[in-house]
Amino acid sequence: MSGLSNYSRSQAERFQRHFALAGFGIGAQSKLLGSRAVVIGAGGLGAPILTYLTAAGVGAIDIIDHDVVDRTNLHRQVIHSEETIGQPKTSSAAAVMRGLHPEVEITEHQEAIDETNALRLIEPADIVVDGSDNFAARYVVSDACEIAGKPLVSGSILRYSGQVSLFWSRLPSGERGPTYRDLYPEAPDPGEVPTCAEAGVLGVLPGVVGSLMATEAIKFLAGIGEPLIGRVITYDALNSHFGEFRLRPDPAREPVTRMGSGEAPEARAAELLDAALPADTTPSAADTENSADIDFNPFTGEPKQADDLTPGEFRRAAADGKVGLILDVREPHEHQAGSIESAVNLPLMQLWHSEDPPAGMEGATEEAPVVVYCEHGIRSRQALAVLKQRFPQHPVKNLLGGYALWQQQ
Ligand SMILES: Nc1ncnc2c1ncn2[C@@H]1O[C@H](COP(=O)(O)OP(=O)(O)OP(=O)(O)O)[C@@H](O)[C@H]1O
């Protein structure tokens, strides 16, 4: 379907404002009508995602959710209603979607996505949109998308804040794009991060974050604009603040090749680092002998930023008592395997979901800032962006090249 003559009168009327939109028009609309989105979760995020994908004219939408509608869902899951309490969320949502756009092809999967069915469920997707609310589902969906090379719009919310990104492991350029595992390599231990049921969530928040997710999916399918690849948007409703940080694939992370294989055993971490580093970015002897001269992160190739400290600069600052707090944002097992003396461990995931400044941050000053580090200086840059956004009064620096480079010296 490409020309206007291919549209029925009612469809032409329905999409008139898209046709009139400069940069969109009949071409982009036709791409939407010819595409298929697979949406996981018909809950808080799923409600705006499913509604807007349907209204925008995505031709086929698969809904995956195993749950039934509960009254506690209704303060945010606005696709459901009092009348559908007790009914499967898939059919409750599908009824609203069919009312909105009868021509959309809806497939209901009333089942939980897991390691056994994920590849089958996402197989028909032109884009996957994850509106689930737990780590197990997010890793399964991310791993399946990485294996199948599917683009994935991912979002999460808790309390008053949320985040969105578009992960695509197999970029059209042939390069590897970042995935959820590059943002959060491993799931936190059970109980480490509270759920929305435990910590609460502002009812309107999934409306904002889910709408951002729907926007990214629609842009991607319609082929317009700049996709949110390699960037993570953060939203803090309490302070009315949008932030953004960049995300790159971790070169030390082994690509996921089969379901359930995503988490590299701890014992292999060092081996993986050596094996996965691109040859031309391995720190040379000269680089590591004189860290003051390093003006790039040898693990990513990224140039040194104004808020980066080389290992040499960090050592000198620490020796002069000019470090307020050393924050290790790696996972606890990484911290236990070896860490910088007096560093406080606060994994990135916990940092992200915590509202309070890390203990000890209050004392940080321009002369003695917080220094944040991870294994290769990738997660720590995300932590730095989060800390700067939330607590701008406390200066923060990033350890260039992370623990791996510091230790090599
Ligand atoms: N593995 C999964 N497969 C499919 N759907 C899932 C999976 N895990 C979670 N979901 C669905 O994702 C949705 C997330 O919605 P939301 O975050 O609003 O939480 P909820 O589970 O409905 O509510 P609450 O946690 O308050 O009981 C839910 O409808 C849930 O059933």
The ligand as a Gaussian input file, in Angstrom:
#p B3LYP/6-31G(d) Opt

LIG

0 1
 N        6.800000     -12.546000      31.571000
 C        5.727000     -11.800000      31.254000
 N        5.028000     -12.065000      30.136000
 C        3.968000     -11.321000      29.793000
 N        3.495000     -10.305000      30.533000
 C        4.146000     -10.016000      31.661000
 C        5.289000     -10.732000      32.083000
 N        5.723000     -10.223000      33.253000
 C        4.877000      -9.202000      33.544000
 N        3.939000      -9.085000      32.603000
 C        2.823000      -8.137000      32.564000
 O        3.328000      -6.822000      32.481000
 C        2.356000      -5.949000      33.026000
 C        3.053000      -4.940000      33.875000
 O        2.101000      -4.059000      34.350000
 P        2.301000      -3.183000      35.634000
 O        3.689000      -2.737000      35.704000
 O        1.307000      -2.069000      35.595000
 O        2.067000      -4.198000      36.844000
 P        0.942000      -5.256000      37.264000
 O        1.637000      -6.570000      37.350000
 O       -0.269000      -5.204000      36.419000
 O        0.503000      -4.693000      38.656000
 P        1.009000      -4.948000      40.127000
 O        2.490000      -5.227000      40.034000
 O        0.704000      -3.674000      40.817000
 O        0.217000      -6.101000      40.610000
 C        1.364000      -6.790000      33.815000
 O        0.122000      -6.801000      33.167000
 C        2.010000      -8.171000      33.845000
 O        1.059000      -9.218000      33.845000

